[in-house]
Amino acid sequence: MLRAGRPPTPQGQGGVTGPSAVAQGGSITVQVEQGTSSITVHTGGPTEQVIPVPPGGSVTIPIPNVPAGVVVVITSGGGLTKSILYVEVISPGP
């Protein structure tokens, strides 16, 4: 994705950064670029969750107990400044 006036940024850089995997039923903490008021979390299905971003820019997101292999999509911003983070849900160890 190209951003106006900036070169494209790799996964997890720019508007929202965080881990690339999370255990089923766990939670993750993402860092959000200053000035962002909310992020949107998609865990599959027709619904999405909008989470407000506190002043420090650190947001903890609870992950529902979805099947391993589901990809959680976290977005911030919109249009040419939209940032996307993909996080795969994995099975907890034995």
C-alpha positions as CSV (number, residue, x, y, z in Angstrom):
1,M,0.0,0.0,0.0
2,L,1.4,3.4,-0.9
3,R,1.0,6.3,1.4
4,A,0.8,9.9,0.2
5,G,4.3,11.5,0.6
6,R,5.8,8.4,2.2
7,P,7.3,5.1,1.0
8,P,5.3,2.0,1.9
9,T,6.0,0.5,5.3
10,P,6.4,-3.2,6.1
11,Q,3.9,-5.2,8.3
12,G,3.9,-3.9,11.8
13,Q,5.6,-0.6,11.1
14,G,4.0,2.8,11.0
15,G,0.5,3.4,12.4
16,V,0.1,0.2,14.4
17,T,2.9,-2.2,15.6
18,G,2.7,-5.5,17.5
19,P,3.4,-9.2,17.5
20,S,2.6,-11.5,14.6
21,A,1.1,-14.3,16.6
22,V,-1.1,-14.7,19.7
23,A,-2.3,-17.8,21.7
24,Q,-6.0,-18.7,21.6
25,G,-7.9,-16.8,24.3
26,G,-4.8,-14.7,25.1
27,S,-4.2,-11.0,24.6
28,I,-1.7,-8.8,22.8
29,T,-0.4,-5.3,23.3
30,V,0.0,-3.1,20.3
31,Q,1.6,0.4,19.9
32,V,-0.4,2.9,18.0
33,E,1.0,6.0,16.3
34,Q,0.5,9.3,18.2
35,G,-2.7,11.1,17.2
36,T,-4.7,8.0,16.5
37,S,-8.0,7.9,18.4
38,S,-9.1,4.3,17.9
39,I,-8.2,1.0,16.2
40,T,-10.5,-1.6,14.7
41,V,-10.1,-5.3,15.4
42,H,-11.5,-8.0,13.0
43,T,-11.5,-11.6,14.3
44,G,-13.6,-13.0,11.4
45,G,-17.3,-12.9,10.8
46,P,-19.4,-9.8,10.1
47,T,-18.5,-7.9,13.3
48,E,-15.6,-5.7,14.2
49,Q,-14.5,-4.2,17.5
50,V,-13.5,-0.5,17.8
51,I,-11.1,0.1,20.6
52,P,-10.2,3.7,21.8
53,V,-6.5,4.5,22.0
54,P,-5.3,6.0,25.3
55,P,-2.9,9.0,25.3
56,G,0.2,6.7,25.7
57,G,-0.7,4.8,22.5
58,S,-0.4,1.3,24.0
59,V,-3.5,-0.8,23.6
60,T,-4.1,-4.3,25.1
61,I,-6.5,-6.4,22.9
62,P,-8.2,-9.5,24.3
63,I,-8.3,-12.2,21.7
64,P,-11.4,-14.5,21.8
65,N,-11.0,-18.2,21.8
66,V,-11.2,-18.6,18.0
67,P,-9.6,-21.6,16.2
68,A,-5.9,-21.7,15.6
69,G,-5.0,-20.4,12.2
70,V,-7.5,-17.5,12.3
71,V,-5.9,-14.2,11.3
72,V,-6.8,-11.2,13.4
73,V,-6.7,-8.0,11.5
74,I,-6.0,-4.8,13.4
75,T,-6.3,-1.5,11.5
76,S,-5.7,2.2,12.3
77,G,-6.4,5.2,10.2
78,G,-8.1,5.2,6.9
79,G,-7.7,5.8,3.2
80,L,-4.1,6.4,2.1
81,T,-2.9,6.5,5.7
82,K,-4.5,3.2,6.8
83,S,-2.1,0.9,8.7
84,I,-2.8,-2.9,9.0
85,L,-1.4,-5.5,11.3
86,Y,-2.0,-9.2,10.8
87,V,-1.8,-11.4,13.8
88,E,-2.2,-15.2,13.6
89,V,-3.9,-17.1,16.4
90,I,-1.9,-20.1,17.4
91,S,-2.6,-23.1,19.7
92,P,-1.1,-22.9,23.2
93,G,1.7,-25.3,23.8
94,P,1.1,-28.7,25.5
